[in-house]
Amino acid sequence: MKHLINDMMSGTAPLVIIIANEKGGQGKSLTGLAVADYAHLCQIQLGVAQIDNQARLSKALDRKVLTIDAVPGNARRDPAAEARSFTPLYGFLQKDVKANASILIDVGANQALRLAHWSGLVDLEEDLAAWGFKTVIVVPFVAEAEGIRQAGKTAELLGKAFTNAHLVLIENGRDGSFEALHPASDTALAYREVIEPLKSSASVLTMPAVEAGSWRLFEAGNSRLIHVAGMPIGKVMALTGLPQPKAKISRGDVAAWAGTFFAELDRVLPWNQGGDDA
């Protein structure tokens, strides 16, 4: 099957990939790491920025990440200062387009509204088009009602600021399967009311749960997905504290998960031009 958005994105066009959900704990950091590692595998130059005070992504990537601090309420206190706080992101985009590099923007919880507001103030979408960027909005969510509702809110906020962006919804199976939701549950109701209407104009990807929570042990050690599969078993044992048999299983779980999710990303990120169509 051809890439779902090949008509919108050429394999050579730089992308701005915005990963966001106004609610925390929905899998944004893991999604961001997976996108960064997938770009590395495809030999795509990728700049990384975050609108957040956390440093999980920068620690895992072991590189400098442009950070726009999350300052709740700053826009109300001083709108001019709030706008200036995003100036480094504008310069970051200008710099990377000259290098024909794509950009990943990891948006922390409760920060999508700030990004959307600033983007509207500076007509960022117009500039991105002039610079040759294509925009992808990625919204992960788990199987719980509030995360789903906030996913819809996030998609609406960013969709208004980036009207030509392609929306990618990621069903994070960490807390259970979406197909197994009880039809009468609040979560199923939220899914029908919020997600179903978006599907006609969005791509929907599946993020499987990592077997037995194996990834948490590597995440705590700031590991990259692409490094886990080839990690010597002795290092896995030292990093995770697991005995050898369980260390081998956890390493295999993470490697299998990464392969599966990279295949999902291949459906919407046209970077793997040398491989088979997803």
N, C-alpha and C positions, 0 to 999 in steps of 0.2 A: 504494500500500500504506500502511496506517495505521502510525503510529509503533509500534514493537515493544513499548514499555512504557507506552503511553497508559493502560492499565488501572491501572497502579501510580502514574503521575505525571500530575498535571494540569499544564497549561501555566502555571498561576499559582503552583504550589507551589515554594518555594525549594529548591534542590538543594545538597547537599554532595557534591562530586565529588572523590574521592580517587584520585590517579594514582600508581601504585607498581609497582615490581618490585625485589626484593631485590638483583638483579644490575644493575650499571651498564651504560651503553651500549646500552640497549634502546629508546630513543626517548621517554623520559618527558618531557624538557624540550620537545621538539618537539610532543608531544601536548598538554602544558600550554599552550604558546603558541597552538596551534590552537584549543583550547577557549576560551581568553581572547579570541582574535580573533573566533571565531564568536559568542561572547556579545556582543561589541561590535557586530557586524553586526546581531544580533537585538535590539539595544537592551536587553540584560539587564544589570542591575547585578551586578557580580561582585567579591567580595572575594577576595584571593589570599594564601595562606599557604604556607610551605615548611618542611619538616623536613630541613634540609640546610645545609651551609656554603657552597655555591656560590651565585652570584648571577646566573646566566645569565638566568633568567626575569625577575627584577626589572630587569635592564639592558635587556632587549628591550622590556619593557612601559613602561620609563622611569617607574616609579612605585614607591612604597614597598610592600614586601611583608613581611608579618609573618614573621619567621624564628625557628624553634626550632632552635637549634644542634644539630648532630649530635655527640654526645659518647659515643663507644663505651665500653661498660663502666660508665657512670655509674650505671646501675641496680644493679649489683652492689656498687659502692663505697658508695653512699648512696641507697637507694630513695626516701627522702623528698625529697631534692634532685631526683631524677629526675622525680618526680611534679610538683614545683613548677615545673620547667622548662617544663611544658606548660600551666601556668595561663594565660599570655597567649592561647593558642589557645582556651581555654574562653571567655574574655572576648570574644575576637574573634567567636566564633560567636554569643554573646548579643547583641552589638552589631549584627551584620548581620541577624539575624532580625527585629529591630525595624524595620529598613529594608526588609524583604522582599527582601533581596539573597541571591543564591546565593553559594556559596563554593567555591573551587578549592583543594585541598591537594595540593601537589607533594611527594611523599615520596621522599627520596634513597635511594640504595643502602644496604642493611642497616639501614634505619630503620623498615620496616613492623612489625617485631616490637615496637619501642618504642611506636609509635602504638597497636598492638593492645593491648598490656599496659596502657598508661595509660587507654585508652578503657574497658577492662574495670573498672579500679579505680574510675573515677568514674561508671560506668553511663552512658556518653555516649550510647549508642543510645537509651536511655529519654528522655534530655533532648532529643535531636534530634527524636524523635517528638512530644514535648510542645510543642516550639517550631514544629512544622509542617514541618520539613525532611524531604526524601526523600534517601536516600543512594545514590550510584552509585560503585562501585569499578571503576576503569579500570586494566587491566594490559596494557601493551604488551610485545611480545617479538619478537626477530628469529629468523631461521631458523638457530639453533644450539642444541645440546642443553642446555647449562647455562642459557642464558637461558630456555628453555622450562620446565625443571625449577624454576627459581627463580620463574617466573611462577605455576606451580602452588602452590608453597610460599606465595607472597604472597597468592594468592587464598584459600588455606586459613586463613592467619593473620588476615587482615582479615575473612573471612567469619564466623569465630567471634566476632569483636568486634562485627560489624554484621550480625546474622542476617537482617535484613529488607532488606538492600541488594541492588541489582541489579548483577550482575557483567557487565562489558563487557571482552571480550578483544580486543586489537588486534594483528593479524598485521602486523608491520612488515616490508615487503618490501625493506628496505635491503640486506640481505645475500643476497637471492635469493628466488625464489618458493617458497612452501610446497607448491604443487601439483607442483613439479618435484623434490621431495626423493626421493632413491633409497630405495625401500622397505626396504632392508637397512641403511641408515645409522643411526648412533646418534641423529641428529636426528629422523629419521622415527619411530624407536622411542619417543623421548621424547614426540613429538607424539601418538602413538597412546595412550601410557600416561597422559599428563598432561592434554592438551588435549581429546581426544575425550570423556572422561567429563564434562567441565565444560560441554560445548556444550548439553546438554539443558536447563540452567538459566541459560544466559548468552547474551548477544548477542555475535556475532563480527563485528568490523569489519576492513576491509582498509586499511592505510596503504601506498599505493604508494611505490615508490622515486622520488626526484626524478631526472629525467633528467640523466645525466652529473654527478651530485653538485652541481648548480647551487646548491642551498640553502646549502651550506657557506660560500660566498663572502658571502652576505647575513647568515648567522648570525654570522660573524666580526665583522660590522659592527653587531651587535645590532639587526638590522632586524625589523620586524613583518611577518607574512605579508600583512596587509591593506594595507600601504603599498607593497609591492613592485610590484604590478600597475600602479599609477599613478605610479610613480617616474620622473622625467625621465631620459632615456637618459644625459644627461651625468652625473647623480648616480650612476647605476648604474655607469658606467665608472670614476668616481672611487672608488666604494666597493669595487668588485671588482677593479679593475686590468685589466679585459678591454677589448679593442678593441671598437668599436661593434657589428659584426655579432654577435660572441659575447655581448656584453652584452645585446643584444636577445633572443637565444635563451635565455640564462639567466633573464632576467626573465620571459619567456613560460613557461619550464619551471616556475618557482615559482608563477606565477599559475594555471597549469593544475593543478598539484598541489594547491594550496589549494582550488580549486573542487571537485576530486574528493573531497578528504578532508572538507571541510565538508558535502558531501552525505552522506557516511558518518555523520558526527556527528549529522546531522539525523534519522537513524534512531533514535537513542537519547536525544537531548536535545530535548524538546518545546518548543523556544523559537521556532521559525520558524512561528508560527501563521498568519501571513499568506500563506505560500508554499504550493506544491504539496506533497502528501504524498510522502515518499521512497519 
